[in-house]
């Protein structure tokens, strides 16, 4: 392979907490929500005789959680339903204004480790401070992509100028995955100790763990370098500084990756697990498939269980500080058969 590819800097995704102005994001979110409605008109509809919305958007007044709830409800958006759909692991709240209870469930589900967030939760439990929109946005940003995903479900993120760079980075990553789903596999393979300890690039190691051909590997490496996701130092490649995590996003461009991975699992999953050397790889392969008639209540319980399980898996991945020796492919599917796309049947 031609190793003369120009070196590119490692891409980093400074997604959470550091250097982020959540107050500005909150103000821009409110402005995007009201759309063409003027500040005074929205203020009047909320029952204010003065320009309260203008005070929020200028930063003179903090936006309380009850304030943003009132705005969203006044704009005829079903926030209760929205919350339940986005945070499937949360019991459907009876009172959407109880932000302390909602955030406590979110933090518990994602097992946030940051001490600042632990301190915030402690204050909320003691009722010494009431969480606002800014606090909510901070907690969302603990998980990669969740803040943008939540805002995206309400408004066009392009209208949130303070998130423009991050949104552009995210769209580049999603575009890469749409055009070539193998970028996730190759980037994961680059993180393996067997490759990292090499002095020079080895295609065989990467093709084995990325489940691709040499020609596909070369094309994928070129895509990643050209988009400044990984870099080549003259001897070997180095993975990106972030993970390709889109668990909190519902974006049509991600469907190709899901379809690709599902098809790959069907084609590559070993029929005889005896061929696996378990002295080298533990728990190499597990599979379970169920198709059964269910009630809506049972389906809801399974949905919550899978969501909780998914986030527990994410937590294990996040805490894995040991040397990586293989790429694990994990697929979680559960859907009602009557919502399936019938166009290809």
Secondary structure by P-SEA (a helix, b strand, c coil): cccccccccbbbbccccccccaaaaaaaaaaaaaccccaaaaaaaaccccaaaaaaaaccccccaaaaaaaaaaaccaaaaaaaaaaccccccccccaaaaaaaaaaaaaccccaaaaaaaaaaaaccccccaaaaaaaaacccaaaaaaaaacccccccccaaaaaaaaaaaaaaaaaccaaaaaaaaaacccccccccccaaaaaaaacccaaaaaaaaaaaaaaccbbbcccccccccccccccccccccaaaaaaaaaaaaaccccccccccccccccccbbbbbbbccccaaaaaaaaaaaaaaaaaaaaaaaaccccccbbbbbbbbbbbccccccccc
